Amino acid sequence: MDKSEYAGALRNQCMSLPDLCESQIEGIVLGLKDTIPAQVLKGVRRVIVTGCGDSYLAAKACIPAFKKYAGAFASNFIAARAIDVAQYLDLGRNAGGTLVIAVSASGGASRLQELLRRANSKGCLTLALTNRPDSKAVNEAKYSLIVNTPDFATPSPGLRSYYASYMGLYALAVSLGQAKGIAKADALDDLFHQIRTYTAAVADRIEAIDDQMFELAQTWKDFRAFETVGDDVDYSSAHFIAAKIVEVAGTMSSAMDSEDWCHVNFFARDPEAIGTIVVGDVTANNRTRIGETAHQAAAVGRPVLLIANGSAQDFGIEEPITVCTLPKTPAGYEFLSAMLAHVPGSILASYISALLGEPYFRNFIYRSGMTLGSSAVVVADQEE
């Protein structure tokens, strides 16, 4: 079977990331020239990073970078879902020192518009991180960071934009730290060097990963469901993979952390028909639990794919499983794994879609019923 006949748009985006790296760095540098001023950042004590869908996953996984570069002076960094920031989260407390960062490649989601409007009404600083300078989010936010992601033949689903969101958030973390006098003057150059290094290391493996995922897709394409498992920043990668499987292949997928999976989903019937993808890091505190989870899944007959920077033996897994090996991140920059750990699973999803002949998004995106951009914007507890 010739895999080139099944090279879908999502897979092609994955394969383009090594070439995207340098131009995306240039795009971020350009965007930083016209974003929130250092004198404004200096007064920030609380950062709330938010978004919908994939953007929330990037928000969740970027928090370690904020702690690394700007974690001092009683700073507080949290990731929250857009619906929570828009309607529930307490924004009035220390509003003048609170920066709300709304992440969205398109900047068109109603919840982003809603939460930015609410945050502004409470007196918070607001910033839209997006690729669309003419978007609703930019129009609502006090400041913006335009990431300037280069055009691509088929940019949807937004995998290249996901990579760009991480880079933009990391750069904002450095900018905040520099404004506070915490991060070194050369911290941004160093960060970009580490991103180049890690992306290049993945690039060295990407053809082998592509081959492995195509072979796996041929045996996994008819599974009735998929589950992905990950903790901390790896949870974002696991959830991203699950989302892409649903979006491009139409097969129901769920994402869980390792502890909840062992408590609940372990008991699902027909285990042999549930593809289970575990994302792990041999340097992480949860290494043992991730190993137990993968072992437990395989022991009940589940087909298991471990995406990790080590072997099955490194995680103490004795059952036979499939392992897709990623390179280790540079020491001290373990959070960078979230930029690329989703790539193998995304390639797998793309090939499954092509092998099944399924259209991306079931073509529903062109029909009535989609409310992401048309949902009513109703600002909670808005002050007069």
KELO-718138 format. One record per residue (C-alpha): residue number from 1; chain; x negated, y negated, z. Coordinates in nm, 4 decimals, padded with zeros to 6 digits, always signed. Layout:
residues N
     i   ch          X          Y          Z
   NUM    A          X          Y          Z
...
This chain:
residues 384
     i   ch          X          Y          Z
     1    A   +00.0000   +00.0000   +00.0000
     2    A   -00.1402   -00.3380   -00.1055
     3    A   -00.1128   -00.5790   +00.1873
     4    A   -00.1459   -00.8810   -00.0430
     5    A   +00.2072   -00.8084   -00.1629
     6    A   +00.3338   -00.8657   +00.1923
     7    A   +00.1390   -01.1781   +00.2851
     8    A   +00.4145   -01.3949   +00.4302
     9    A   +00.4038   -01.7616   +00.5209
    10    A   +00.3468   -01.6998   +00.8928
    11    A   +00.0539   -01.4702   +00.8246
    12    A   -00.0916   -01.7257   +00.5822
    13    A   -00.0728   -01.9957   +00.8471
    14    A   -00.2637   -01.7709   +01.0869
    15    A   -00.5332   -01.7124   +00.8300
    16    A   -00.5607   -02.0880   +00.7681
    17    A   -00.6443   -02.1823   +01.1277
    18    A   -01.0249   -02.1570   +01.0934
    19    A   -01.0140   -02.4042   +00.8052
    20    A   -00.7636   -02.6246   +00.9887
    21    A   -00.9881   -02.6692   +01.2917
    22    A   -01.2152   -02.9481   +01.1674
    23    A   -00.9467   -03.1483   +00.9908
    24    A   -00.7214   -03.1178   +01.2955
    25    A   -00.9977   -03.2539   +01.5161
    26    A   -01.0243   -03.5490   +01.2795
    27    A   -00.6475   -03.5937   +01.3002
    28    A   -00.6529   -03.6007   +01.6798
    29    A   -00.9418   -03.8493   +01.6860
    30    A   -00.7429   -04.0730   +01.4535
    31    A   -00.4324   -04.0424   +01.6710
    32    A   -00.6233   -04.1270   +01.9883
    33    A   -00.7149   -04.4675   +01.8462
    34    A   -00.3527   -04.5783   +01.8676
    35    A   -00.2145   -04.4085   +02.1754
    36    A   -00.1685   -04.4916   +02.5436
    37    A   -00.4371   -04.7375   +02.6618
    38    A   -00.6962   -04.6341   +02.9200
    39    A   -00.5892   -04.9096   +03.1587
    40    A   -00.2371   -04.7626   +03.1610
    41    A   -00.3617   -04.4064   +03.2066
    42    A   -00.5699   -04.5158   +03.5029
    43    A   -00.2562   -04.5626   +03.7134
    44    A   -00.1042   -04.2222   +03.6362
    45    A   -00.0695   -03.9898   +03.9352
    46    A   +00.1900   -03.7428   +03.8112
    47    A   +00.2050   -03.5856   +03.4630
    48    A   +00.5102   -03.3966   +03.3398
    49    A   +00.4492   -03.2143   +03.0117
    50    A   +00.7631   -03.0946   +02.8401
    51    A   +00.9112   -02.9685   +02.5169
    52    A   +01.1578   -02.7265   +02.3604
    53    A   +01.0758   -02.3744   +02.2434
    54    A   +00.7165   -02.3385   +02.1254
    55    A   +00.6347   -02.6904   +02.2430
    56    A   +00.7270   -02.5960   +02.5991
    57    A   +00.4918   -02.2974   +02.5752
    58    A   +00.2083   -02.5320   +02.4775
    59    A   +00.3070   -02.7609   +02.7651
    60    A   +00.2937   -02.4713   +03.0118
    61    A   -00.0442   -02.3472   +02.8943
    62    A   -00.2150   -02.6883   +02.8866
    63    A   -00.1849   -02.7543   +03.2603
    64    A   -00.5247   -02.5951   +03.3427
    65    A   -00.6886   -02.8468   +03.1081
    66    A   -00.5283   -03.1378   +03.2935
    67    A   -00.6497   -02.9933   +03.6227
    68    A   -01.0011   -02.9480   +03.4816
    69    A   -01.0393   -03.2962   +03.3408
    70    A   -00.8187   -03.5149   +03.5613
    71    A   -00.7534   -03.3190   +03.8793
    72    A   -00.8360   -03.5698   +04.1524
    73    A   -00.6874   -03.8591   +04.3513
    74    A   -00.3811   -03.6555   +04.4536
    75    A   -00.2847   -03.6021   +04.0888
    76    A   +00.0016   -03.3676   +04.0126
    77    A   +00.0522   -03.1849   +03.6824
    78    A   +00.3579   -02.9801   +03.5947
    79    A   +00.5151   -02.8290   +03.2855
    80    A   +00.8938   -02.8334   +03.2644
    81    A   +01.1504   -02.7341   +03.0049
    82    A   +01.3077   -03.0194   +02.8139
    83    A   +01.6554   -02.9384   +02.9464
    84    A   +01.5273   -02.9709   +03.3045
    85    A   +01.3532   -03.3034   +03.2466
    86    A   +01.6527   -03.4356   +03.0565
    87    A   +01.9138   -03.3442   +03.3127
    88    A   +01.7808   -03.2204   +03.6465
    89    A   +01.4224   -03.3104   +03.7388
    90    A   +01.3674   -03.5914   +03.9906
    91    A   +01.2057   -03.8645   +03.7824
    92    A   +01.2666   -04.1523   +04.0212
    93    A   +00.9985   -04.0514   +04.2697
    94    A   +00.6787   -04.2474   +04.2017
    95    A   +00.8182   -04.3292   +03.8593
    96    A   +00.5627   -04.6023   +03.7889
    97    A   +00.2801   -04.3517   +03.8261
    98    A   +00.4547   -04.0751   +03.6319
    99    A   +00.3656   -03.9975   +03.2717
   100    A   +00.6166   -03.7849   +03.0796
   101    A   +00.4602   -03.6241   +02.7712
   102    A   +00.7210   -03.4940   +02.5258
   103    A   +00.5757   -03.2443   +02.2788
   104    A   +00.7460   -03.1812   +01.9451
   105    A   +00.5934   -03.1300   +01.6019
   106    A   +00.8985   -03.2787   +01.4310
   107    A   +01.0051   -03.5107   +01.7118
   108    A   +01.3671   -03.4538   +01.6156
   109    A   +01.5166   -03.2440   +01.8958
   110    A   +01.8039   -03.4082   +02.0826
   111    A   +01.6755   -03.2955   +02.4227
   112    A   +01.3472   -03.4771   +02.3581
   113    A   +01.5324   -03.7952   +02.2726
   114    A   +01.7482   -03.7491   +02.5805
   115    A   +01.4682   -03.6854   +02.8286
   116    A   +01.2595   -03.9749   +02.6974
   117    A   +01.5542   -04.2098   +02.7283
   118    A   +01.6196   -04.0873   +03.0834
   119    A   +01.2522   -04.1162   +03.1822
   120    A   +01.2374   -04.4695   +03.0456
   121    A   +01.5470   -04.5649   +03.2431
   122    A   +01.3775   -04.4428   +03.5620
   123    A   +01.0652   -04.6490   +03.4964
   124    A   +00.8328   -04.3660   +03.3930
   125    A   +00.5630   -04.3957   +03.1303
   126    A   +00.6615   -04.1917   +02.8251
   127    A   +00.4572   -04.0520   +02.5388
   128    A   +00.5629   -03.8507   +02.2345
   129    A   +00.3081   -03.6032   +02.0998
   130    A   +00.4173   -03.5249   +01.7461
   131    A   +00.3221   -03.5078   +01.3811
   132    A   +00.6036   -03.7420   +01.2740
   133    A   +00.5440   -04.1135   +01.3354
   134    A   +00.8971   -04.1899   +01.2117
   135    A   +01.0693   -03.9403   +01.4435
   136    A   +01.3391   -03.9928   +01.7062
   137    A   +01.0923   -03.9048   +01.9809
   138    A   +00.8470   -04.1741   +01.8725
   139    A   +01.1271   -04.4280   +01.8562
   140    A   +01.2304   -04.3441   +02.2143
   141    A   +00.8848   -04.3171   +02.3754
   142    A   +00.6800   -04.6123   +02.4956
   143    A   +00.3664   -04.4579   +02.3498
   144    A   +00.2849   -04.1841   +02.1001
   145    A   +00.0015   -03.9581   +01.9916
   146    A   +00.0333   -03.8644   +01.6267
   147    A   -00.1665   -03.5461   +01.5696
   148    A   -00.1982   -03.5862   +01.1899
   149    A   -00.1805   -03.2173   +01.0985
   150    A   -00.2665   -03.1710   +00.7299
   151    A   +00.0072   -03.0554   +00.4954
   152    A   +00.0410   -02.6850   +00.4219
   153    A   +00.2302   -02.5055   +00.1474
   154    A   +00.4766   -02.3413   +00.3885
   155    A   +00.4494   -02.4979   +00.7358
   156    A   +00.7459   -02.3163   +00.8937
   157    A   +00.7552   -02.1489   +01.1426
   158    A   +00.5318   -02.4053   +01.3086
   159    A   +00.2182   -02.2118   +01.3895
   160    A   -00.0307   -02.4735   +01.2648
   161    A   +00.1643   -02.7384   +01.4539
   162    A   +00.1399   -02.5213   +01.7672
   163    A   -00.2394   -02.5247   +01.7350
   164    A   -00.2263   -02.9019   +01.6880
   165    A   -00.0104   -02.9499   +01.9974
   166    A   -00.2678   -02.7747   +02.2125
   167    A   -00.5502   -02.9832   +02.0736
   168    A   -00.3568   -03.3039   +02.1300
   169    A   -00.2677   -03.2095   +02.4870
   170    A   -00.6252   -03.1132   +02.5686
   171    A   -00.7445   -03.4463   +02.4276
   172    A   -00.4906   -03.6330   +02.6404
   173    A   -00.6161   -03.4477   +02.9478
   174    A   -00.9692   -03.5659   +02.8720
   175    A   -00.8491   -03.9226   +02.8087
   176    A   -00.6685   -03.9267   +03.1422
   177    A   -00.9767   -03.7962   +03.3219
   178    A   -01.2001   -04.0525   +03.1545
   179    A   -00.9618   -04.3360   +03.2417
   180    A   -00.9846   -04.2284   +03.6063
   181    A   -01.3628   -04.1972   +03.5947
   182    A   -01.3508   -03.8212   +03.6520
   183    A   -01.4312   -03.6756   +03.3094
   184    A   -01.7732   -03.7450   +03.1604
   185    A   -01.8184   -03.9859   +02.8720
   186    A   -01.9003   -03.6993   +02.6341
   187    A   -01.6201   -03.4710   +02.7568
   188    A   -01.4101   -03.5064   +02.4419
   189    A   -01.7015   -03.4261   +02.2122
   190    A   -01.7814   -03.1266   +02.4294
   191    A   -01.4175   -03.0100   +02.4220
   192    A   -01.4078   -03.0278   +02.0438
   193    A   -01.7357   -02.8343   +02.0302
   194    A   -01.5857   -02.5593   +02.2457
   195    A   -01.2717   -02.5485   +02.0293
   196    A   -01.4873   -02.5192   +01.7161
   197    A   -01.6917   -02.2425   +01.8793
   198    A   -01.3911   -02.0391   +01.9880
   199    A   -01.2018   -02.0847   +01.6615
   200    A   -01.5113   -01.9776   +01.4674
   201    A   -01.5436   -01.6669   +01.6866
   202    A   -01.1829   -01.5727   +01.6088
   203    A   -01.2461   -01.6472   +01.2405
   204    A   -01.5198   -01.3835   +01.2420
   205    A   -01.2590   -01.1247   +01.3480
   206    A   -00.9524   -01.2462   +01.1618
   207    A   -00.9835   -01.0251   +00.8526
   208    A   -01.0174   -00.7159   +01.0704
   209    A   -00.7207   -00.8320   +01.2790
   210    A   -00.5182   -00.8842   +00.9630
   211    A   -00.5953   -00.5309   +00.8434
   212    A   -00.5094   -00.3834   +01.1833
   213    A   -00.1773   -00.5689   +01.2089
   214    A   -00.0739   -00.4664   +00.8570
   215    A   -00.1340   -00.1017   +00.9406
   216    A   +00.0537   -00.1350   +01.2680
   217    A   +00.3473   -00.3137   +01.1028
   218    A   +00.4098   -00.0141   +00.8804
   219    A   +00.4754   +00.2087   +01.1826
   220    A   +00.6424   -00.0564   +01.4029
   221    A   +00.8778   -00.2220   +01.1534
   222    A   +01.1857   -00.0124   +01.2366
   223    A   +01.1753   -00.0450   +01.6152
   224    A   +01.5074   -00.1474   +01.7683
   225    A   +01.3465   -00.4108   +01.9913
   226    A   +01.0194   -00.5662   +02.1016
   227    A   +00.8945   -00.6894   +02.4364
   228    A   +00.5935   -00.9041   +02.5102
   229    A   +00.4176   -00.9402   +02.8431
   230    A   +00.1718   -01.1996   +02.9719
   231    A   +00.0876   -01.4071   +03.2787
   232    A   -00.0282   -01.7671   +03.3260
   233    A   -00.1509   -01.9107   +02.9918
   234    A   -00.1161   -01.5630   +02.8389
   235    A   +00.2580   -01.5830   +02.9034
   236    A   +00.2779   -01.8668   +02.6508
   237    A   +00.1046   -01.6507   +02.3896
   238    A   +00.3289   -01.3533   +02.4681
   239    A   +00.6449   -01.5652   +02.4493
   240    A   +00.5317   -01.7253   +02.1242
   241    A   +00.4881   -01.3806   +01.9687
   242    A   +00.8328   -01.2712   +02.0855
   243    A   +00.9860   -01.5859   +01.9379
   244    A   +00.8191   -01.5307   +01.6009
   245    A   +00.9391   -01.1697   +01.5852
   246    A   +01.2986   -01.2865   +01.6264
   247    A   +01.2644   -01.5836   +01.3942
   248    A   +01.0956   -01.4116   +01.1015
   249    A   +01.1912   -01.0446   +01.1348
   250    A   +01.5303   -01.0768   +01.3050
   251    A   +01.4563   -00.8072   +01.5637
   252    A   +01.5515   -00.8925   +01.9193
   253    A   +01.2532   -00.9573   +02.1431
   254    A   +01.2003   -01.0664   +02.5011
   255    A   +00.9060   -01.2058   +02.6941
   256    A   +00.8298   -01.1428   +03.0618
   257    A   +00.5486   -01.1687   +03.3095
   258    A   +00.3836   -00.8458   +03.4186
   259    A   +00.5464   -00.8276   +03.7600
   260    A   +00.9025   -00.8728   +03.6315
   261    A   +00.8406   -00.6227   +03.3527
   262    A   +00.7334   -00.3572   +03.6012
   263    A   +01.0361   -00.4329   +03.8212
   264    A   +01.3010   -00.4427   +03.5479
   265    A   +01.2263   -00.3736   +03.1823
   266    A   +01.0304   -00.0623   +03.2613
   267    A   +01.3682   +00.1132   +03.2893
   268    A   +01.4963   +00.0340   +02.9376
   269    A   +01.6284   +00.3359   +02.7453
   270    A   +01.4752   +00.4701   +02.4236
   271    A   +01.1242   +00.3547   +02.5195
   272    A   +00.9745   +00.5087   +02.2064
   273    A   +01.1672   +00.2553   +01.9957
   274    A   +01.0546   -00.0574   +02.1828
   275    A   +00.7302   -00.2111   +02.0592
   276    A   +00.5523   -00.3511   +02.3645
   277    A   +00.2860   -00.6187   +02.3264
   278    A   +00.0719   -00.7081   +02.6275
   279    A   -00.1568   -01.0129   +02.6252
   280    A   -00.4433   -01.0026   +02.8722
   281    A   -00.7763   -01.1546   +02.9722
   282    A   -01.0481   -00.9495   +03.1396
   283    A   -01.1694   -01.2582   +03.3279
   284    A   -00.8272   -01.3436   +03.4749
   285    A   -00.7089   -01.2761   +03.8293
   286    A   -00.4255   -01.0557   +03.7013
   287    A   -00.6479   -00.8147   +03.5073
   288    A   -00.5541   -00.5181   +03.7258
   289    A   -00.1790   -00.5849   +03.7053
   290    A   -00.1919   -00.6282   +03.3282
   291    A   -00.3714   -00.2954   +03.3037
   292    A   -00.1118   -00.1267   +03.5227
   293    A   +00.1672   -00.2734   +03.3115
   294    A   +00.0222   -00.1502   +02.9832
   295    A   -00.0492   +00.1918   +03.1374
   296    A   +00.3037   +00.2113   +03.2794
   297    A   +00.4585   +00.1242   +02.9415
   298    A   +00.2517   +00.3815   +02.7564
   299    A   +00.3167   +00.6488   +03.0206
   300    A   +00.6924   +00.6401   +02.9549
   301    A   +00.6417   +00.6699   +02.5812
   302    A   +00.6377   +00.3112   +02.4683
   303    A   +00.4160   +00.2144   +02.1729
   304    A   +00.1801   -00.0444   +02.3244
   305    A   -00.0386   -00.3108   +02.1666
   306    A   -00.2852   -00.4809   +02.4002
   307    A   -00.4169   -00.8139   +02.2716
   308    A   -00.7171   -00.8985   +02.4883
   309    A   -01.0812   -00.9948   +02.5052
   310    A   -01.1798   -00.6500   +02.6254
   311    A   -01.1143   -00.2790   +02.5906
   312    A   -00.8439   -00.0614   +02.7419
   313    A   -01.1078   +00.0716   +02.9814
   314    A   -01.1831   -00.2840   +03.0986
   315    A   -00.8226   -00.2987   +03.2195
   316    A   -00.8276   +00.0505   +03.3689
   317    A   -00.5836   +00.1856   +03.1078
   318    A   -00.6066   +00.5601   +03.0556
   319    A   -00.3042   +00.6171   +02.8310
   320    A   -00.3638   +00.5960   +02.4526
   321    A   -00.2696   +00.2494   +02.3283
   322    A   -00.3594   +00.0197   +02.0389
   323    A   -00.6034   -00.2575   +02.1283
   324    A   -00.6600   -00.5722   +01.9238
   325    A   -00.9818   -00.7264   +02.0483
   326    A   -01.0267   -01.1023   +02.0596
   327    A   -01.3537   -01.2777   +02.1448
   328    A   -01.4030   -01.4260   +02.4884
   329    A   -01.3593   -01.7998   +02.5272
   330    A   -01.6632   -02.0087   +02.6226
   331    A   -01.7266   -01.9894   +02.9973
   332    A   -01.5350   -02.2580   +03.1827
   333    A   -01.2886   -02.3014   +02.8952
   334    A   -01.0707   -01.9961   +02.9474
   335    A   -00.7577   -02.2055   +02.8881
   336    A   -00.8528   -02.2266   +02.5188
   337    A   -00.7360   -01.8665   +02.4715
   338    A   -00.3763   -01.9918   +02.4434
   339    A   -00.4628   -02.1686   +02.1177
   340    A   -00.5246   -01.8396   +01.9383
   341    A   -00.4189   -01.5349   +02.1444
   342    A   -00.0827   -01.5385   +01.9657
   343    A   -00.2422   -01.4909   +01.6231
   344    A   -00.2464   -01.1066   +01.6086
   345    A   +00.1176   -01.0794   +01.7167
   346    A   +00.2212   -01.3526   +01.4740
   347    A   +00.0504   -01.1718   +01.1863
   348    A   +00.2272   -00.8523   +01.2939
   349    A   +00.5631   -01.0323   +01.2935
   350    A   +00.4961   -01.1720   +00.9464
   351    A   +00.4167   -00.8303   +00.8019
   352    A   +00.7193   -00.6697   +00.9684
   353    A   +00.9405   -00.9369   +00.8131
   354    A   +00.7916   -00.8771   +00.4691
   355    A   +00.8135   -00.4980   +00.4956
   356    A   +01.1793   -00.5211   +00.5995
   357    A   +01.2574   -00.7790   +00.3335
   358    A   +01.4050   -01.0095   +00.5989
   359    A   +01.4306   -01.3834   +00.5280
   360    A   +01.2819   -01.6171   +00.7860
   361    A   +01.5418   -01.7547   +01.0282
   362    A   +01.8062   -01.5398   +00.8539
   363    A   +01.8561   -01.8454   +00.6304
   364    A   +02.0839   -01.9828   +00.9047
   365    A   +01.8784   -02.2985   +00.9175
   366    A   +02.0529   -02.4100   +00.6019
   367    A   +02.4023   -02.3479   +00.7380
   368    A   +02.6239   -02.5338   +00.9800
   369    A   +02.5930   -02.4515   +01.3467
   370    A   +02.2351   -02.5569   +01.4188
   371    A   +02.2441   -02.8092   +01.7049
   372    A   +01.8786   -02.8710   +01.7920
   373    A   +01.8828   -03.2096   +01.6246
   374    A   +02.2532   -03.2869   +01.6396
   375    A   +02.3364   -03.2060   +02.0020
   376    A   +02.4940   -03.4988   +02.1871
   377    A   +02.2442   -03.7187   +02.3690
   378    A   +02.3916   -03.7834   +02.7145
   379    A   +02.1499   -03.9345   +02.9632
   380    A   +02.1984   -03.7935   +03.3136
   381    A   +02.2352   -04.0358   +03.6063
   382    A   +02.1388   -04.3267   +03.3822
   383    A   +02.0968   -04.6481   +03.5720
   384    A   +02.3012   -04.9460   +03.4574
